[in-house]
Structure formats: structure tokens, C-alpha cells
């Protein structure tokens, strides 16, 4: 008997010229669900009226989709009629408009699993970083606490959670529920750095050539992009021989370029812009990077961590919840308090002088990525969803 999995994501779908526009990363995941799930897939998605992002999109006709798609104007509209026939419902608990789903599933005796990525602490960090005034911060924080109460109630009547990253799993997993810890990422097994590739790259460290640093991600305040140039300036002032390659784009990009020019760092800090993940970014990291500088100021379970570790690159970063959570699982890097960019610089200086310390953590990085590649992660998630 064919089983039906209904997925209720946090990401929307856009409609342009009679075509559906999907976030490519989400769609790739949906394709993996479709190939591994023992039955059919239904997806209920909110239609976005916002402008589409500049990159990372996929346009398709509805007839070309290998799954059933239902589109709503708001996730609040989702009712039992959207769930009829489902064996399991997988819903995003980070979307506050989906917190009523476990109640619907409970009434219809449908297995309900929530995906959760952000903890309350991370949500409050995001509020603090984005609120334009103190009054806005207070109001948004109060609303965040209200939604957290709803979230906990939704979890109490769900069948379990899939926690993306250690913080969310430890915060919300219950001994009485069916829970799963996973690390979201886009790394296929064949893309993980090989032993030969890693050994060749580690040989570079012995030559005392410039230390090769990198960052990839959105160039926004919440990702700590504004601290990257500060780190570089401090390293330069200490006489450290390095190159920092920055991959990505965002609202800080123009300001960062100006700052790099004004501080005479153009030969040390290179803005690479947005590049293709599989064909450009991964090879650049695997072959030409010694350390990854990750200054995320909030603890969301970014794909950046596992994807960087798959390249055999240790991470020097701020001690947000997500990064410290990974460090409790595997010794793959070094953490300093959030915002302490000078301590990041001193740490890089120490590692430049003691490059052997980078070698072992490079090998540890490959180990944790191998255990959590895209394929293995999705198989575990599908097995968890299909339990009865």
C-alpha cells in the first residue's frame, strides 16, 4: 500500500509567467524525499508576493513536478483537507503559521513530525541584531516569547521532531517522543575531500607560504560579515602573511569593498562574489583553503559548517550555539566569544605560527562530514519519518 508524506516547509514558492520558482536547495531536498520515500509526496507551500532572490532558484512547470503541489496564500489557511490521506506530515516549526498542524494531525490520527532549526536564544539574537530601535526590540522579543509558548505546546502533541543541529535537538527533544538529530547540508559523498587531496593541501602548510583563509555565505550583519574586514585589518597590523577569500553577496558587500580599499587590504582580502556551490566553491575550498573564518553572530544550524568540514577545513569562529554544539561532537575547530574579532585574529596568528595544530583538526573535519553527508542524512530522515 503506497504511503503519502505531506511536507509543509517554511520556504515559499514564487509564480512567474505561469512557471513555479523554487529555492534550489529546498527543491534538491524535495527530490531526495521523492526518490527515497516509499510512496507519494505532497507539498503544501505558501505563494510569495515578494521579489525573487537573485540566485539559487529553479523554474519549472507544474506538470513537470514529480510530486503533488498545493499552493496557499498563507500557511494559516492549511486545514485538514490539505492533509487528507497522509500517513505522515512533516512541518516546519520555525514557521509560526504551522504550529497548529500537530493539533490537526492529532485529530486525524496522522503521524506528525516537526523540523526545528532555531532555539529561543537564537531567535532573540536575531531580534537584537535586526531591531532598529530598543522599542522594536522589546516588542519583537515579547512576540517571540509568545510564539515559543505555542511552539512548545505544538511539540507536546506531535509525534516527534527532527532537530537540525545540536542546539535545537537538545532544547526540544523529549524522552517520550520519537526524535532525530541531523545536520543539513548539500554535500554528496563523492564531493568529500579525499585522503590524497587533503594530504596534498596539508603539504602547503609546511612551506610557510601565506595562510589561506576563507568565508562563504551571505554578506550580512547577522552572518558577521562586517567583522571579516576588521579581522583582516588586525592580522595585517600584526604582520601576518595571509589571504582572505570571501565568497558570497549581501547588503554589506559595497561597504566591505570600500573598507577594503580604504584600509589598503586589496591584496589581502578578495571579494569573490556569489559562485556556484558545487562547481566553483567546493573546489576552491578543498584545494586552496587552510582555515575557515566563521563569524556568525547567531546560532542557526547553517549548512556552512558541515559543508566546510567536508573540505577538510577546520573552523575558527564565534561561539554561537550551533558551532559550539558541533564542537561538543567533534574537535574540528576553535571558538571565541561572539563579537571578539580581535581574539579571532590572535587565534589565527597563533595557528599561523603552529600550523601542525591545523593538521589533526583537518582530519577530524573529514570524519564528521563523512558521517553526515547529504545522502546518509536523508536516508536517516526518511527512515525516521516512515516509522509507525
C-alpha positions as CSV (number, residue, x, y, z in Angstrom):
1,X,0.0,0.0,0.0
2,X,1.5,3.3,-1.1
3,X,2.3,5.8,1.7
4,X,1.8,9.5,1.5
5,X,4.2,12.0,3.0
6,X,2.9,15.6,3.2
7,X,5.6,18.3,3.6
8,X,4.8,21.8,4.9
9,X,8.0,23.9,4.5
10,X,8.9,27.3,5.8
11,X,10.2,28.4,2.3
12,X,7.6,29.8,-0.2
13,X,7.2,29.2,-3.9
14,X,7.0,32.1,-6.4
15,X,5.0,32.2,-9.6
16,X,6.4,34.0,-12.7
17,X,4.9,33.8,-16.2
18,X,3.0,30.6,-15.4
19,X,6.1,28.9,-14.0
20,X,6.8,27.9,-10.5
21,X,10.0,29.3,-8.9
22,X,11.6,27.2,-6.2
23,X,14.5,27.7,-3.9
24,X,17.0,25.3,-5.5
25,X,18.4,23.9,-2.2
26,X,14.9,23.2,-1.0
27,X,13.9,21.6,-4.3
28,X,17.0,19.4,-4.3
29,X,15.9,18.1,-0.8
30,X,12.4,17.6,-2.1
31,X,13.8,15.4,-4.9
32,X,15.6,13.3,-2.4
33,X,12.4,12.8,-0.4
34,X,10.7,11.8,-3.7
35,X,13.4,9.2,-4.5
36,X,13.6,7.7,-1.1
37,X,10.1,7.8,0.4
38,X,8.2,4.5,-0.1
39,X,5.2,6.2,-1.7
40,X,4.0,9.6,-2.9
41,X,4.9,13.1,-1.9
42,X,2.6,16.0,-1.4
43,X,3.9,19.5,-0.7
44,X,1.8,22.4,0.5
45,X,3.5,25.7,0.0
46,X,2.8,29.4,0.6
47,X,2.9,31.6,-2.5
48,X,5.2,34.6,-2.0
49,X,4.4,38.0,-3.3
50,X,8.0,39.3,-2.6
51,X,10.6,39.7,-5.2
52,X,12.6,36.5,-6.0
53,X,16.2,36.3,-4.7
54,X,19.0,37.0,-7.2
55,X,20.4,33.4,-7.2
56,X,19.8,29.9,-6.1
57,X,16.5,29.4,-7.9
58,X,14.8,26.8,-10.2
59,X,11.9,27.5,-12.6
60,X,9.6,24.6,-13.6
61,X,6.1,24.0,-14.9
62,X,3.7,22.4,-12.6
63,X,3.2,19.4,-14.9
64,X,6.9,18.6,-14.7
65,X,6.8,18.2,-10.9
66,X,7.3,14.6,-9.6
67,X,5.1,15.4,-6.6
68,X,1.7,16.8,-5.8
69,X,1.8,20.6,-5.1
70,X,-0.9,22.6,-3.3
71,X,-0.4,26.3,-3.1
72,X,-1.9,28.5,-0.4
73,X,-1.8,32.3,0.2
74,X,-0.9,31.8,3.8
75,X,0.1,28.8,5.8
76,X,-2.6,29.8,8.3
77,X,-5.1,28.5,5.7
78,X,-3.8,25.0,5.8
79,X,-6.6,22.7,7.2
80,X,-7.3,19.0,7.5
81,X,-8.4,19.0,3.8
82,X,-4.8,19.6,2.8
83,X,-3.7,16.6,4.9
84,X,-6.3,14.0,4.0
85,X,-4.8,10.7,3.0
86,X,-1.4,11.4,4.6
87,X,0.5,8.8,6.6
88,X,3.0,11.3,7.9
89,X,3.1,15.1,7.9
90,X,6.5,16.9,8.1
91,X,6.1,20.5,9.1
92,X,8.5,23.4,9.8
93,X,8.2,24.5,13.4
94,X,10.3,27.6,12.6
95,X,7.3,28.8,10.7
96,X,4.9,30.1,13.4
97,X,2.0,29.8,10.9
98,X,2.4,25.9,11.0
99,X,2.2,25.4,14.8
100,X,-1.5,24.4,14.5
101,X,-0.6,21.4,12.3
102,X,0.1,18.9,15.2
103,X,-3.3,19.5,16.5
104,X,-4.9,18.8,13.1
105,X,-2.8,15.6,12.8
106,X,-3.8,14.6,16.3
107,X,-7.4,14.8,15.4
108,X,-7.0,12.8,12.2
109,X,-4.6,10.3,13.7
110,X,-1.8,11.2,11.3
111,X,1.9,10.9,12.3
112,X,3.2,14.4,12.8
113,X,6.9,15.3,12.8
114,X,8.2,18.8,13.2
115,X,11.5,20.1,11.7
116,X,13.1,22.7,14.1
117,X,16.3,24.7,13.4
118,X,16.2,27.7,15.7
119,X,16.1,27.8,19.5
120,X,14.6,30.7,21.5
121,X,18.1,32.0,22.2
122,X,18.9,32.2,18.5
123,X,15.6,33.9,17.7
124,X,16.2,36.5,20.4
125,X,19.7,37.1,18.9
126,X,18.2,37.7,15.5
127,X,15.7,40.1,17.0
128,X,18.5,42.0,18.8
129,X,20.6,42.2,15.6
130,X,17.8,43.3,13.3
131,X,15.6,45.6,15.5
132,X,16.1,49.3,14.5
133,X,15.3,50.7,17.9
134,X,15.1,49.5,21.6
135,X,11.3,49.7,21.4
136,X,11.2,47.5,18.4
137,X,13.4,45.0,20.1
138,X,11.2,44.9,23.2
139,X,8.0,44.4,21.1
140,X,9.6,41.7,18.9
141,X,11.1,39.9,21.9
142,X,7.7,39.8,23.6
143,X,6.1,38.4,20.4
144,X,9.0,35.8,20.2
145,X,8.3,34.6,23.7
146,X,4.6,34.2,22.9
147,X,5.3,32.1,19.8
148,X,7.7,30.0,21.8
149,X,4.9,29.0,24.1
150,X,2.8,28.0,21.1
151,X,5.7,26.0,19.7
152,X,6.2,24.0,22.9
153,X,2.5,23.2,23.0
154,X,2.7,22.1,19.4
155,X,5.6,19.8,20.2
156,X,3.8,18.3,23.2
157,X,1.1,16.8,20.9
158,X,3.4,16.0,17.9
159,X,4.9,12.5,17.5
160,X,8.5,13.9,17.5
161,X,10.9,16.3,16.0
162,X,13.8,16.3,13.5
163,X,16.3,18.7,15.1
164,X,18.7,20.4,12.6
165,X,21.9,20.8,14.7
166,X,22.7,20.1,18.3
167,X,21.2,23.1,20.0
168,X,17.6,22.6,18.6
169,X,17.8,18.9,19.2
170,X,18.9,19.2,22.9
171,X,16.4,22.0,23.5
172,X,13.3,20.4,22.1
173,X,13.9,16.6,22.0
174,X,11.8,14.7,24.6
175,X,12.4,11.3,26.1
176,X,8.8,10.4,25.4
177,X,8.9,11.4,21.7
178,X,10.5,10.0,18.5
179,X,13.3,12.4,17.7
180,X,16.2,12.6,15.3
181,X,19.3,14.8,15.2
182,X,20.7,15.7,11.8
183,X,22.9,18.3,10.1
184,X,21.5,19.8,6.9
185,X,24.0,20.2,4.0
186,X,24.4,19.8,0.3
187,X,27.5,17.5,0.3
188,X,27.3,14.4,-1.8
189,X,29.6,11.5,-0.7
190,X,31.8,11.9,-3.8
191,X,32.4,15.6,-3.0
192,X,34.1,15.0,0.3
193,X,37.8,15.7,0.1
194,X,39.8,12.5,-0.5
195,X,42.8,11.5,1.6
196,X,45.1,12.2,-1.3
197,X,43.6,15.7,-1.9
198,X,43.9,16.5,1.8
199,X,47.5,15.3,2.1
200,X,48.5,17.5,-0.9
201,X,46.8,20.5,0.6
202,X,48.3,20.0,4.1
203,X,51.8,19.9,2.5
204,X,51.3,23.6,1.7
205,X,51.2,24.4,5.4
206,X,54.8,23.2,5.7
207,X,56.0,25.7,3.1
208,X,55.4,28.8,5.3
209,X,53.6,30.5,2.5
210,X,50.6,32.9,3.2
211,X,47.9,31.3,5.3
212,X,44.8,30.9,3.1
213,X,41.6,32.0,4.9
214,X,38.1,31.9,3.6
215,X,34.5,32.7,4.3
216,X,31.4,31.8,2.3
217,X,27.8,33.0,2.9
218,X,25.6,36.0,2.9
219,X,27.4,39.3,3.5
220,X,25.1,40.5,6.2
221,X,25.5,41.6,9.8
222,X,23.9,38.5,11.2
223,X,26.5,36.4,9.5
224,X,29.2,38.5,11.0
225,X,30.4,39.7,7.6
226,X,31.1,43.2,8.9
227,X,33.7,41.7,11.3
228,X,35.7,40.0,8.5
229,X,37.5,43.1,7.3
230,X,38.2,44.0,11.0
231,X,39.9,40.6,11.4
232,X,41.9,41.1,8.3
233,X,43.0,44.6,9.3
234,X,44.1,43.4,12.7
235,X,46.0,40.5,11.1
236,X,47.7,42.8,8.7
237,X,48.7,45.1,11.5
238,X,50.4,42.2,13.3
239,X,52.4,41.4,10.2
240,X,50.7,38.1,9.4
241,X,51.1,36.8,5.9
242,X,47.7,35.8,4.7
243,X,45.0,35.9,2.0
244,X,41.3,36.0,2.9
245,X,38.9,35.0,0.1
246,X,35.2,36.0,0.7
247,X,32.5,34.2,-1.3
248,X,29.0,35.5,-1.3
249,X,26.9,38.6,-1.7
250,X,24.7,40.7,0.5
251,X,23.7,44.2,1.7
252,X,27.2,44.7,3.2
253,X,29.1,44.0,0.0
254,X,29.5,47.6,-1.2
255,X,30.6,48.8,2.3
256,X,33.0,46.0,2.7
257,X,34.6,46.8,-0.7
258,X,35.0,50.4,0.3
259,X,36.5,49.4,3.6
260,X,38.9,47.0,2.0
261,X,40.1,49.8,-0.4
262,X,40.4,52.4,2.3
263,X,42.5,50.1,4.6
264,X,44.8,49.1,1.7
265,X,43.8,45.5,2.0
266,X,43.1,44.8,-1.7
267,X,46.0,42.4,-1.9
268,X,45.0,40.5,1.2
269,X,41.1,40.5,1.1
270,X,39.4,39.4,-2.1
271,X,35.6,39.6,-2.6
272,X,34.8,36.7,-4.9
273,X,31.1,37.4,-5.1
274,X,28.4,34.6,-5.4
275,X,29.7,31.5,-7.1
276,X,28.2,28.1,-7.9
277,X,28.4,25.9,-4.9
278,X,29.3,22.5,-6.5
279,X,31.5,23.6,-9.5
280,X,33.3,26.6,-8.0
281,X,33.1,27.0,-4.2
282,X,33.8,23.4,-3.2
283,X,37.0,23.0,-5.4
284,X,38.3,26.4,-4.2
285,X,37.8,25.4,-0.5
286,X,39.2,21.9,-0.9
287,X,42.4,22.9,-2.8
288,X,43.1,26.4,-1.8
289,X,42.0,27.0,1.8
290,X,43.6,26.3,5.2
291,X,41.2,27.8,7.7
292,X,37.6,28.9,7.5
293,X,36.7,32.1,9.4
294,X,33.0,31.8,10.5
295,X,31.8,34.9,12.4
296,X,28.0,34.0,12.6
297,X,26.6,36.0,15.4
298,X,23.5,33.8,15.8
299,X,23.3,30.1,16.4
300,X,21.3,28.9,13.4
301,X,22.4,25.5,12.1
302,X,24.0,26.8,8.9
303,X,24.9,24.3,6.2
304,X,28.2,26.2,6.1
305,X,29.6,24.1,9.0
306,X,29.3,20.5,7.5
307,X,30.0,21.8,4.0
308,X,33.2,23.4,5.1
309,X,34.3,20.4,7.2
310,X,33.7,18.1,4.2
311,X,36.5,20.0,2.5
312,X,38.8,19.1,5.4
313,X,39.0,22.6,6.7
314,X,38.9,23.4,10.4
315,X,36.8,26.4,11.5
316,X,37.8,29.4,13.6
317,X,34.6,31.1,14.7
318,X,32.3,32.8,17.1
319,X,31.0,30.6,19.9
320,X,27.3,30.6,18.9
321,X,25.0,27.7,19.8
322,X,25.4,25.9,16.5
323,X,29.2,26.0,16.3
324,X,29.7,25.1,20.0
325,X,27.2,22.3,19.5
326,X,29.3,20.8,16.7
327,X,32.5,21.2,18.8
328,X,30.9,19.0,21.5
329,X,30.5,16.3,18.9
330,X,34.0,16.6,17.2
331,X,37.2,18.6,17.7
332,X,37.1,20.4,14.4
333,X,38.0,24.0,15.3
334,X,38.4,26.8,17.7
335,X,35.7,29.2,19.2
336,X,35.9,32.6,20.8
337,X,33.1,34.7,22.4
338,X,30.7,36.3,19.9
339,X,31.9,39.7,18.7
340,X,35.5,39.3,19.9
341,X,37.1,39.7,16.5
342,X,40.5,40.6,18.0
343,X,40.6,37.2,19.7
344,X,39.8,35.6,16.3
345,X,42.9,37.5,14.9
346,X,45.1,36.4,17.8
347,X,44.0,32.8,17.3
348,X,44.8,32.9,13.6
349,X,48.2,34.4,14.5
350,X,48.9,31.5,16.9
351,X,47.8,28.9,14.3
352,X,50.0,30.5,11.6
353,X,52.9,30.0,13.9
354,X,51.8,26.5,14.9
355,X,50.5,25.1,11.6
356,X,50.7,21.5,12.9
357,X,47.6,22.3,15.0
358,X,45.6,22.7,11.9
359,X,46.5,19.2,10.5
360,X,44.8,17.0,13.0
361,X,41.6,19.1,13.1
362,X,41.6,18.9,9.3
363,X,41.4,15.1,9.5
364,X,38.7,15.3,12.2
365,X,36.7,17.6,9.9
366,X,36.5,14.9,7.2
367,X,35.3,12.3,9.7
368,X,32.2,14.2,10.9
369,X,31.3,15.2,7.3
370,X,31.6,11.6,6.1
371,X,29.1,10.6,8.8
372,X,26.6,13.3,7.8
373,X,26.8,13.7,4.0
374,X,23.6,14.6,2.1
375,X,22.8,11.1,1.1
376,X,23.3,9.5,4.6
377,X,21.4,12.3,6.3
378,X,18.3,12.0,4.1
379,X,18.2,8.2,4.4
380,X,18.2,8.6,8.2
381,X,15.5,11.2,8.0
382,X,13.3,9.1,5.7
383,X,13.6,6.1,7.9
384,X,12.6,8.2,10.9
385,X,9.6,9.6,9.1
386,X,8.3,6.2,7.9
387,X,8.2,4.7,11.4
388,X,4.8,3.7,12.7
